[in-house]
Amino acid sequence: MRTQKFTLLFAMLVVLTTATAICAQDETFSAPNVDYSFSLPDAKWKLTVKPSDTSPNVEYVYGDRNNGHLEVRKLITRKDLLTSEAIQDEEQKLQFLPGYVAGKEENFAGRYRGVIFNYEFVRAGRPMLGRIYFLRIDDTTIYALRFSGMRDMMKSIQHQTDSIARTFDVKKSG
């Protein structure tokens, strides 16, 4: 009797592990009119703005815009511009958000090195959190992966935002 229970429990564990592995497959974003790609770790991320020939911008939401919103933007900079200066330029725009409070900067390493800029703000009376990954591609190119959403939700999906930034890759031309 005990052996049957153990065998049944083991079989259920194998089925559960296999189902989890199948469901956990990442989806990769890539499009012919953009020069980058990245992996989405959860099927809840839905494409809301597709890139076009006139605009390479991409946007995703995590179920709902308030839960998590991602914008990918390419910043063409002058050759001697420091990443910290690009962050200051972005912060000048953000300071007009209601309840804006700058947070800490963190170094980041994935396929590309960069800096994460954190900030908080208020939208419709709710505490929100923003997290921008500034990934330096070369001397004149920085990609900004801008995540925002309700503070508690953003904290709970931070491992996903980190994963998306870690898998961000620029297609090699040539």
C-alpha positions as CSV (number, residue, x, y, z in Angstrom):
1,M,0.0,0.0,0.0
2,R,2.8,2.4,0.9
3,T,4.7,1.6,-2.3
4,Q,1.6,2.4,-4.4
5,K,1.2,5.8,-2.7
6,F,4.8,6.5,-3.2
7,T,4.6,5.5,-6.9
8,L,1.5,7.6,-7.4
9,L,3.1,10.6,-5.7
10,F,6.2,10.2,-7.8
11,A,4.2,9.9,-11.0
12,M,2.2,13.1,-10.1
13,L,5.5,14.9,-9.4
14,V,6.9,13.9,-12.8
15,V,3.7,15.0,-14.6
16,L,3.7,18.4,-12.8
17,T,7.4,19.0,-13.5
18,T,6.9,18.2,-17.2
19,A,3.9,20.5,-17.4
20,T,5.7,23.3,-15.7
21,A,8.7,22.9,-18.1
22,I,6.4,23.0,-21.1
23,C,4.5,26.1,-19.9
24,A,7.7,27.9,-18.9
25,Q,9.0,28.3,-22.5
26,D,10.0,31.8,-23.3
27,E,8.5,33.7,-26.2
28,T,11.0,35.7,-28.3
29,F,10.1,39.1,-29.7
30,S,11.7,39.9,-33.1
31,A,10.5,41.8,-36.1
32,P,12.0,42.5,-39.5
33,N,11.8,46.3,-39.2
34,V,13.7,46.5,-35.9
35,D,17.3,45.5,-35.2
36,Y,16.8,43.9,-31.7
37,S,15.1,41.0,-30.0
38,F,14.4,39.8,-26.5
39,S,12.7,37.0,-24.6
40,L,9.5,37.3,-22.7
41,P,9.5,35.0,-19.7
42,D,5.7,34.9,-19.2
43,A,2.8,34.6,-21.7
44,K,1.0,37.4,-19.8
45,W,3.2,39.9,-21.7
46,K,1.1,41.0,-24.7
47,L,2.2,43.2,-27.6
48,T,0.3,46.4,-27.8
49,V,2.4,48.6,-30.1
50,K,4.0,46.9,-33.1
51,P,7.1,48.4,-34.8
52,S,6.6,49.7,-38.3
53,D,8.8,51.1,-41.1
54,T,8.3,54.6,-39.7
55,S,8.5,53.8,-36.0
56,P,10.7,51.1,-34.5
57,N,9.0,51.5,-31.1
58,V,7.6,48.4,-29.4
59,E,5.3,48.3,-26.3
60,Y,4.1,45.4,-24.2
61,V,1.7,45.1,-21.2
62,Y,1.8,42.5,-18.5
63,G,-1.9,41.6,-18.6
64,D,-3.0,45.2,-17.9
65,R,-1.1,48.5,-18.4
66,N,-1.2,49.2,-14.6
67,N,0.4,45.8,-13.8
68,G,3.3,46.3,-16.1
69,H,4.1,48.3,-19.2
70,L,7.3,48.0,-21.4
71,E,8.4,50.5,-24.0
72,V,11.6,49.9,-26.0
73,R,13.3,53.1,-27.3
74,K,16.5,53.5,-29.2
75,L,18.5,56.6,-28.2
76,I,21.1,57.8,-30.7
77,T,23.7,59.9,-28.7
78,R,26.8,61.8,-29.4
79,K,30.0,59.7,-29.1
80,D,31.2,61.2,-25.8
81,L,27.8,61.1,-24.0
82,L,28.0,59.1,-20.7
83,T,25.2,56.8,-19.7
84,S,24.7,59.0,-16.6
85,E,24.0,62.0,-18.9
86,A,21.4,60.0,-20.8
87,I,19.7,59.2,-17.5
88,Q,19.7,62.9,-16.5
89,D,18.1,63.7,-19.8
90,E,15.4,61.2,-19.2
91,E,14.9,62.3,-15.6
92,Q,14.3,65.9,-16.7
93,K,11.2,64.5,-18.5
94,L,10.1,62.3,-15.6
95,Q,10.2,65.0,-13.0
96,F,6.8,66.3,-14.3
97,L,5.0,63.1,-13.3
98,P,2.7,63.6,-10.2
99,G,4.5,62.6,-7.0
100,Y,7.8,61.9,-8.8
101,V,10.6,60.7,-6.6
102,A,13.9,59.6,-8.1
103,G,15.3,56.3,-6.8
104,K,18.6,54.7,-6.9
105,E,20.7,53.7,-9.9
106,E,22.0,50.2,-10.2
107,N,24.7,48.7,-12.5
108,F,23.3,46.0,-14.8
109,A,24.9,43.3,-16.8
110,G,23.3,41.1,-19.4
111,R,24.3,40.7,-23.0
112,Y,25.0,44.4,-22.7
113,R,26.2,46.4,-19.7
114,G,24.1,49.3,-18.5
115,V,22.5,51.1,-15.7
116,I,19.0,50.7,-14.2
117,F,17.3,53.9,-13.1
118,N,14.4,53.5,-10.6
119,Y,11.8,56.1,-9.8
120,E,8.3,56.3,-8.2
121,F,5.3,58.4,-9.1
122,V,1.5,58.5,-8.6
123,R,-1.1,57.7,-11.2
124,A,-4.8,58.1,-10.3
125,G,-4.0,58.1,-6.6
126,R,-2.0,54.8,-6.9
127,P,1.7,54.4,-6.1
128,M,3.6,53.5,-9.3
129,L,7.1,52.4,-9.9
130,G,9.3,52.9,-13.0
131,R,12.4,51.0,-13.9
132,I,14.4,52.0,-16.9
133,Y,17.3,49.8,-18.2
134,F,19.8,51.9,-20.2
135,L,21.7,49.4,-22.2
136,R,24.8,50.7,-24.0
137,I,25.2,49.0,-27.4
138,D,28.1,51.0,-28.8
139,D,29.6,54.5,-28.7
140,T,26.5,56.2,-30.0
141,T,23.6,53.8,-29.3
142,I,21.7,53.2,-26.0
143,Y,18.5,51.3,-25.8
144,A,16.1,52.3,-23.0
145,L,13.8,49.5,-21.8
146,R,11.2,51.5,-19.8
147,F,9.1,49.5,-17.4
148,S,6.3,51.0,-15.3
149,G,3.4,49.8,-13.3
150,M,1.8,49.6,-9.8
151,R,4.6,49.6,-7.2
152,D,3.7,46.2,-5.6
153,M,3.2,44.5,-9.0
154,M,6.4,45.9,-10.4
155,K,8.3,44.6,-7.4
156,S,6.8,41.1,-7.8
157,I,7.7,40.9,-11.5
158,Q,11.2,42.5,-11.2
159,H,12.8,39.1,-12.0
160,Q,10.9,39.2,-15.3
161,T,12.0,42.8,-16.2
162,D,15.6,41.8,-15.4
163,S,15.2,38.7,-17.6
164,I,13.9,40.7,-20.5
165,A,16.8,43.2,-20.2
166,R,19.3,40.3,-19.9
167,T,18.1,38.7,-23.1
168,F,17.9,41.9,-25.1
169,D,20.1,41.5,-28.1
170,V,20.9,43.6,-31.2
171,K,21.0,41.8,-34.5
172,K,24.4,41.9,-36.2
173,S,24.3,43.8,-39.5
174,G,26.1,42.4,-42.4
